[in-house]
């Protein structure tokens, strides 16, 4: 899912999650987002398949991000000097550990505590899944790194954010989601924002905006947001995304929660 902007990673969480959470996102759970991104490359959306890193049936592509715009008053550390660069295989342990911490913040209301423990325990497997994403030339995966002049936590060099985008994954419930819109899945943009995650200590610094622009620019794209995540919804609307169609139930560990498709044309 892409909700994690707040921390913003699709139903079935697989794709997003893995996309693995590349999962927001939806890793958006279980590191699914990342895995998803990895699995997504082959093509299936998390919601339509089972993601290796995501909570059962949880769509990880939910990119739910906590909007820096809305959280500016909560920011504990201002880090305007944070740098953004492509993720390498060597960066993955730190990137995914940060992503998993972000999940605990963003989805504490939606997932049981044991689900986060399971995700943390699977970090090594998530790293292996995400290596496929790093190697995929069609996927843009970047991290935000604390600058050398940090005067408070997080320390200099710490990974404080990540974002991932790539080819849109097909989703099995397209007919239900798009019913009444007059559109088919083929009418949607070809790019998908899989995940945007931040260390909560850098909320309000503008880093989420930079990460999103780095992986997508102003290109048309789709993303999935946990339905009812007002902060993530506001963040994406500010970047030109609009909700489209009906909510898609996530099921599994997500219980009664649903995610919603957002589109930027």
N, C-alpha and C positions, 0 to 999 in steps of 0.2 A: 504494500500500500504506500501511497505517497503521503500519508497523513503524518508521518513522522517528522514533518518539518519541525514540529515542535521537538519534535524529537523526531516529521512526517513521512512508509513502506508502505492481495486481491483475494478475493474470496478464495477459499481453497488455498489461500496464502501461499500456495506454492510458487506460482510464478513471481508474484511480487516479492514474496519473501525471498525467493532465491534470486530472483532475477538479477534473484534468489534470495528483500528484503531485497538483489539489485533491484522477495521476499518477500505499500509499504508497508504503499507499500505497501506495502504494504507492505522480510525479513521481517518487509515489513513483517512476524513472530517466528521463533525458532530459527532465526537467522534465515528464515525462509526467503526473505527478500533477496538475499544474495544468491541463495541457491537458485532462487527462481530466475534470477537474471541469467544464471548459468543455464538453467533448464529452459528458460524462455528463448534463449538463442535458437534452440532447435525448433521452437515455435509454439508451444502450448501455453496458454495463459494459466496462471496458478489456479484461478477459479475453476478451470475446466479439467484440471488434473491434480494429482497429488504431489505436493512439493516436498522434497526430502527434508528441507530445513524448516518447514513451517508447521505451526501447530495444526493439529488435525483439521483439515478443511479450511484453514484460515488463509485468506487471500493476502499474500504478502506484498503485493504490489501496491498496497495502500501507501501512498506517500504522505503520511500525515505528519506535518511539520508544525511545530509550534511557531506561529507567525512572529518573526522578530518585531514586526510593526506593533503587534499587540502585546508583546512581552517586554518591550523596551523598559518598562518601569520595574520589571522583575530581574533584570540582568544583574548578576552578581559580579561579573568581571567584564570589563570592556576590552575587546581585543581587536582594534581596527587594523593592527598589523598582521593579522593571521594571513597566511599565504594559501593559495589554492593550486594544486598540481595533480597530474594523473597518478592513479594508484598503481603500485608495482606489486608483484607477488610477495615481496618481502614486507610490504606494508599491511598485508591482510590481517594478521593476528590483532594488531592494534586497531585497525579500522573496524573489524567485526566486533571486537570487545566493546568499542565505543557505541556501535550500533545497538548491541544487545542492552547496554545500559540505557540507551535512549528509549528502547522499547519499554523498559520498566517504568519510565516516566510517562511516556505517551499512552500506554495501554494498561496502566494499573487498574483502571476502572472496567476494562473489558476482558481481561484474561486472569485466570487463577494464578496465584503466586508460584505454584509448582510448575506451571508452564514456563515461566521465566527461568526457573532453576534448570529445567530440562534443556532450554536453549543454551544457557551458559555451559552446561556439561557437554554440549555438542560442538563447541567452538572449533576443535581440530577438524571435524568433518566439514564444518562450514567453510573453513579455510580451503580445504581441498576442492570443494564445489566452486568457490569463487575464483579459483585459479583459472577455470574455464572462461569466466567472464573477463578477467584481466586480459586473457589471450585473444578474445573475440574483437576483431577490428571494427565491428558494427556497434559495439557497446562503448559508451562514454562513461567512465568511472573515475571520479575525482575525490580528493580528500581536502579538508581544511586543516591546516597545521598551525599551531600557536607560534607566533613570531618570536624572534630572539630577544625582544625587549619587554617581555611580559613582566609585570610587577606583582602579579598575584596569580593564584591558581586559575586555570591549569598552567602547568609549567611550560617553559619554552620547548618547542618541538613536539608537544603532545598533539595527538589527533583529536580534533574538536568538531569535526563534521565530515559528512560524505554525501555524495549524490550519484545517481546512476540512471542512465537513459539508454534506450536502444530500440530496435524494431518492435513494433506493437505485436503483442502475443494474441492469438485468437482466443476467444472465450466461448465456452459451450452454452452459456445462458444468454447469448446475444439476442435471440428472438424475444425473450422475456424482458430484458433490460431496455431494448429499443422499441418495444411495442408502443404504437401510438405516435412515434416520432416521424414516421415516414422514411426512416433511414435503415440501411442494412449495415452490417459490420464492414463491408467493403467501402462504405462512404466515409469511414473514420480516418483521421490522419494516420500516417504510417509509423510515426514515432511514439514511444511511450516513456513517460517518466516513471521509473520503477521505485525510486527511493530518494528521500532527502532526510538526513538525520543530523542532529546537533547534540553536542554535550550541553546539558541544561545550563552550564555556567557561562555559555556564550550566547544565550538568548538575547535578542535585542541589539546585537552588534552589526546586523546586516549581512552576516556570513551566509545565511540561508539563501538570500537573494543572489549572492555571488555564485554559490554552488549551482543553483538552478540555471542561471544564465550560462555558466560554463558548460553544462552538459546539453542544454537545449537551445541557447540563444533565444531568438524570437520565433523559432520554428513551430508550426502546428504540431500538436501532440495530444495524447490522452493520458489520463492517470486515474487511479482509484483512491477514494478517500473514505475513511470510516464514517458512515452516516451519523450526523449529529456532532461531529468534531468541528465546532464553530471556528476555532482558531485556525485550523488547517484550511477550512473552506474559505475564510477571509483572505488568507495568504494566497491561495491559488487564484481567487477572483482578482486579486490585485495584480496578478501576473497574466490576466487575460483569459483564464479558464472559466467555463460555465458548466453547471450540472446538466446532465442529459439523461433522459429516460428514468426508469424505475430503479429503486434500490435492489441490490442483489444480496440475498441472505448468505452469510458466511458459514454458519453451521459449525460443527465440531467444537473445539475449545472456545470458539467465539460466542457460543450460545445463541441468543436471539439477535445479536448484532448483524448489521448489514453494511455494505459498502456501496458507494455511489460513483458512477462514471462521470468524470469531468473532461471537457474537451476545449482545446484552444485551436481556432481555425486561422 
